[in-house]
């Protein structure tokens, strides 16, 4: 039911969609109105979301932690639906009550993430004693204390191996290495590339070819959000990022592996072209 809810919600909130670790700029460019049969199915799925949530809600308080986790995994995308906004306060209160009795990292982190996705008040969790819970609380794109949340995410990205190790089995609603989700959230939360530049450039300079679409590509697009404009000189942070690509290209193929992202950012997609800009 959670997967149905996630599919039905896609496209309702573009900011939320862009924090997904698999989002790419061409997803928006190729977004089309579904054919009539698919559109009918989409509306049918959205119409039953209140019924689905009402069936799931009792299991949020199950004595079995595995059942609670499955229920929360389905409830998060369901309660992201605009028509279920009236159920959010009750769900948030229920989860808050559970936080007082739950000590496990995994469940506390899942609750923190849920409250963030729902844009509920969760600022106190940014000071939780567990760094994994603090990071999950910081994942939301809407924050009262944006600088604090961003600092928490950037700290986690400075030690990606530890961050990935927090959840060997992905949390409900998340796939891939946890650092991918942390990075996407940091890039969305940052008001300027300069706020994330030091960490982002270090990630790009680290090389590696298996995470093009989930790390270096999104970093590149965030550095050039409106596309490269030859009429404006590169900023120091942009220049440092491109230099990292050029310097690591021969060893890692970092430019060739990011061709689509370079094109989306309006940049040359080869080493010589980038070097000429520097």
C-alpha positions in Angstrom: 0.0 0.0 0.0 2.9 2.3 0.7 4.3 1.8 -2.8 0.8 2.5 -4.3 0.7 5.7 -2.3 4.2 6.8 -3.4 3.3 6.2 -7.0 0.0 8.1 -6.7 1.7 11.0 -5.0 4.4 11.5 -7.6 4.1 14.9 -9.2 1.9 16.5 -6.5 4.8 18.3 -4.8 7.8 19.0 -7.1 10.0 20.1 -4.1 9.4 16.8 -2.4 10.0 14.9 -5.6 13.4 16.5 -6.1 14.6 15.3 -2.7 14.1 11.7 -3.9 17.6 10.2 -4.4 16.6 9.0 -7.9 15.4 12.4 -9.3 17.1 13.7 -12.4 16.4 17.0 -14.3 15.1 15.2 -17.4 12.4 13.6 -15.3 10.7 17.0 -15.2 11.4 17.7 -18.9 9.8 14.4 -20.0 6.8 14.6 -17.6 3.7 14.1 -19.7 0.1 13.8 -19.0 -0.7 10.0 -18.7 -2.8 8.4 -21.3 -6.5 8.3 -20.4 -6.4 4.7 -19.0 -3.4 5.5 -16.8 -4.9 8.8 -15.7 -8.1 7.0 -14.7 -6.1 4.6 -12.6 -4.1 7.4 -11.0 -7.2 9.2 -9.9 -8.7 6.0 -8.6 -5.6 5.4 -6.5 -5.7 8.9 -5.1 -9.4 8.6 -4.3 -8.9 5.6 -2.1 -6.0 7.1 -0.1 -8.3 8.1 2.9 -9.7 4.6 3.0 -6.2 3.1 2.9 -4.9 5.3 5.7 -7.9 4.6 7.9 -7.1 0.9 7.6 -3.4 1.4 8.3 -3.6 3.9 11.2 -4.4 1.3 14.0 -1.2 -0.5 13.2 0.9 2.5 13.9 0.4 1.6 17.6 1.0 -2.1 17.2 3.0 -3.8 20.0 5.1 -5.5 17.2 7.9 -3.1 16.0 8.0 -4.8 12.6 4.3 -4.1 12.1 4.7 -0.5 13.3 7.5 0.0 10.8 5.5 -1.4 7.9 2.5 0.8 8.9 4.6 3.9 9.1 6.2 3.2 5.8 2.7 3.2 4.2 1.4 6.1 6.3 4.2 8.5 5.3 3.3 8.8 1.6 -0.5 8.5 2.3 -0.5 11.5 4.7 1.5 13.5 2.2 -1.8 13.7 0.2 -3.5 17.2 0.4 -6.9 15.7 1.2 -5.5 13.9 4.3 -4.1 17.0 6.0 -6.8 16.8 8.6 -5.4 13.5 9.8 -1.9 14.8 10.3 -2.2 16.2 13.8 -3.6 13.0 15.2 -0.9 10.9 13.5 1.8 13.3 14.7 0.5 13.1 18.3 0.5 9.3 18.1 4.0 9.2 16.9 5.2 11.7 19.4 3.7 9.5 22.1 5.6 6.5 20.8 8.9 8.5 20.9 8.6 8.7 24.6 8.6 4.9 24.9 10.9 3.8 22.0 14.6 3.8 22.4 15.7 2.0 19.2 17.5 4.1 16.6 15.6 2.8 13.6 12.1 3.6 14.9 13.1 6.9 16.3 14.7 7.9 13.0 11.7 6.7 11.0 9.4 8.9 13.2 11.7 11.9 12.8 11.7 11.5 9.1 7.9 11.1 9.0 7.3 14.3 11.0 9.7 16.1 8.6 8.0 14.8 5.4 4.6 15.9 6.9 6.1 19.4 7.8 5.0 19.0 11.4 6.9 20.5 14.4 9.9 18.4 15.1 12.6 21.0 15.8 13.5 19.4 19.1 14.6 16.3 17.3 17.4 18.3 15.8 19.0 18.1 19.2 18.4 14.3 19.7 21.3 12.4 21.4 21.5 10.0 18.4 23.1 11.6 15.2 21.0 9.3 13.0 17.8 10.7 14.5 19.1 14.3 14.1 19.9 13.7 10.5 16.4 12.2 9.8 14.8 15.2 11.5 16.9 17.5 9.2 15.8 15.8 6.0 12.7 18.0 5.6 12.9 20.8 3.0 10.8 23.0 5.4 12.6 24.1 8.6 12.3 26.7 11.2 16.0 26.4 12.0 17.3 25.9 8.4 21.0 26.7 9.2 21.0 24.1 12.1 19.4 21.5 9.9 21.8 22.1 7.0 24.8 21.9 9.3 23.6 18.5 10.6 23.2 17.2 7.1 26.7 18.4 6.0 28.3 16.9 9.1 26.8 13.5 8.1 28.2 13.9 4.5 31.7 14.5 5.8 31.7 10.9 7.1 29.6 9.0 4.5 30.8 5.6 5.5 29.4 6.0 9.1 26.3 7.6 7.8 25.6 4.7 5.4 26.2 2.3 8.3 23.4 3.6 10.4 20.8 1.8 8.4 22.1 -1.4 6.7 18.5 -2.1 5.8 17.0 1.1 4.3 14.3 2.8 6.3 10.7 2.5 4.9 10.3 4.7 1.9 14.0 5.1 1.3 16.3 3.0 -1.0 19.9 3.2 -2.0 22.7 4.3 0.3 21.4 6.6 3.0 24.0 9.3 2.1 22.2 9.8 -1.3 19.0 10.9 0.5 21.1 13.1 2.9 22.9 14.8 0.0 19.7 15.5 -2.0 18.1 17.1 1.1 21.1 19.2 1.8 21.2 20.5 -1.8 17.5 21.4 -1.6 17.8 23.0 1.8 20.8 25.1 0.8 19.9 28.6 -0.4 23.2 28.9 -2.3 25.7 26.5 -3.6 28.3 28.2 -1.5 26.6 26.9 1.6 27.4 23.3 0.6 30.4 23.9 -1.6 33.2 22.6 0.6 31.4 19.2 1.2 30.1 19.0 -2.3 33.5 19.6 -3.9 35.1 17.0 -1.6 32.5 14.5 -2.8 33.1 15.3 -6.5 36.9 15.1 -6.0 36.6 11.7 -4.4 35.8 10.2 -7.8 34.1 6.8 -8.3 31.9 5.9 -11.2 29.0 4.1 -9.5 27.2 7.1 -8.0 27.1 9.5 -11.0 23.4 10.1 -10.9 23.1 10.2 -7.1 26.0 12.4 -6.0 28.2 14.2 -8.5 25.4 14.9 -11.0 23.0 16.5 -8.5 25.9 18.5 -7.0 26.8 19.8 -10.5 23.2 20.9 -11.2 22.9 22.6 -7.8 26.1 24.6 -8.6 24.5 25.8 -11.8 20.8 25.9 -11.0 19.8 28.2 -13.9 22.4 26.7 -16.2 25.8 28.1 -17.1 25.7 31.6 -18.5 28.8 32.6 -20.5 27.9 36.2 -19.8 28.6 35.8 -16.1 32.0 34.8 -14.7 32.2 31.6 -12.7 32.1 32.0 -9.0 35.0 30.7 -7.0 32.9 27.8 -5.8 31.8 26.9 -9.3 35.4 27.1 -10.5 36.6 24.8 -7.8 33.9 22.3 -8.6 34.7 22.2 -12.3 38.4 22.0 -11.5 37.7 18.9 -9.3 36.0 17.2 -12.3 38.8 18.1 -14.6 41.5 16.9 -12.2 39.8 13.5 -11.5 38.6 12.8 -15.0 41.5 10.8 -16.3 41.5 8.5 -13.3 37.7 8.1 -12.9 36.0 9.2 -16.1 34.1 11.7 -13.9 33.1 13.9 -16.9 32.2 11.2 -19.4 30.0 9.5 -16.7 28.1 12.8 -16.1 27.4 13.8 -19.7 23.6 14.2 -19.2 24.1 16.2 -16.0 26.7 18.5 -17.7 24.3 19.1 -20.6 21.4 19.8 -18.2 23.6 22.4 -16.5 24.4 24.0 -19.9 28.1 23.1 -19.6 30.6 21.5 -22.0 30.6 17.7 -21.5 34.3 17.1 -22.2 37.5 17.8 -20.3 38.9 20.2 -22.9 35.7 22.3 -22.9 35.6 22.5 -19.1 39.4 23.3 -18.9 38.8 26.2 -21.3 36.3 27.7 -18.9 38.9 27.6 -16.1 
